Amino acid sequence: MVKIYRQGDVVLRPVSRLPKCANKAGEQLSISSENGNPHTMQAAVYVARKNGQMQQYVVLEGEEKMTHPQHPTLVIPAGIYEVSNVHERDYAPRRAMD
């Protein structure tokens, strides 16, 4: 069973390896959430084109913490992860429809 990690808008899905076309893009993952606060983690960040769009990956040599001011800190184990940014909005109707 594969364990997927999610902190608000950010999802980390383990992968077995980086795509061959991946290029290193930095040493810190920082993704702004819908409200502007960043999800951050110290990690080797890579980018690669997947299905015509740029996709981010992170490589963790050891455990790392992902932080965000509005969510509990996540401890992510060593590994390679594909990063997805899924914006979701809560919807509460002002009144119920008949």
N, C-alpha and C positions, 0 to 999 in steps of 0.2 A: 504494500500500500504506500503510495506517494503522499508525503505530507506537504501541503501547500500553506504558505504563511500569508496572512492578510492583516494589514493595519490600515483601516479606513479605505481610502481610494487605491492603495498600493497592494499588489499581489505579487508574491515571489513563488515561482514554480520551479522545482529542481529540474535540471537537465543534465544529461550525461557528459556533454562537452559543448564548448563554444562553437559556433559556426566558423568554417574556415575563413570566411570573409570578415570576421569581427576585427575591429580596430579599437585599441585602448583609447578611452576618452577622459580618464581622470581617476582620482583616488577617493572620491566621496560621492555617494549617491545622494541627490537632493531633488525631490519631486514636490512641487507645490500642490497642495490639495485645493479643492474648490474654494475654500475660504482663505486661501493664501498662505497658510502655515505650512512649512516644509516638513516632509518625511525625510529624515537624514540617517545615513549610516556610512561608516568608514569601510570602503570596499574598493577593489579594482573594478572600474566600470568600463564596459565595452559596448560598442554599438555595431550593428550589422543590419543590412537590408534583408527584410523577410517579407515575402509576398508584396513587394513594391513599397513597403513602408519601413522606416527606421525602427529597430527594436533594441532595447537596452538589455544588457546582461550584467550581473555582478559575480565576481569570483571572491570567495571568502576563504582565506587560508586557515582561519580559526573562527571561533564563535565571535559574532559581532552583535551589537545592539542597534535596533532601528528605533528612533525616537520621533515623537510628534507631540506638541503641547496638549492636544486634546484626546490622546489615546494612551493606553498603557504601553510601556516599552516592551518590544519584542526581542527575544534573544534568538538569533538565527544561527544554526550550526554551520560549520565549514561546508563548502560545496560551491556549485555553479548554479545560478538561478536566472531564469528569464523574468524580466520585470514587466508587469502590466500596470497601467494606470487606468482605473475604472472609476469614472465619476458617477456617483449615484446621488440622487436627491431624495430626501424624505418628502412625501406628499401627504398632507392632511387636508381634506376638503373642508371648507368653511361650514358647510352644512350638508347633511345627507340628502341625497336626491330621492324623491318618491318614485 
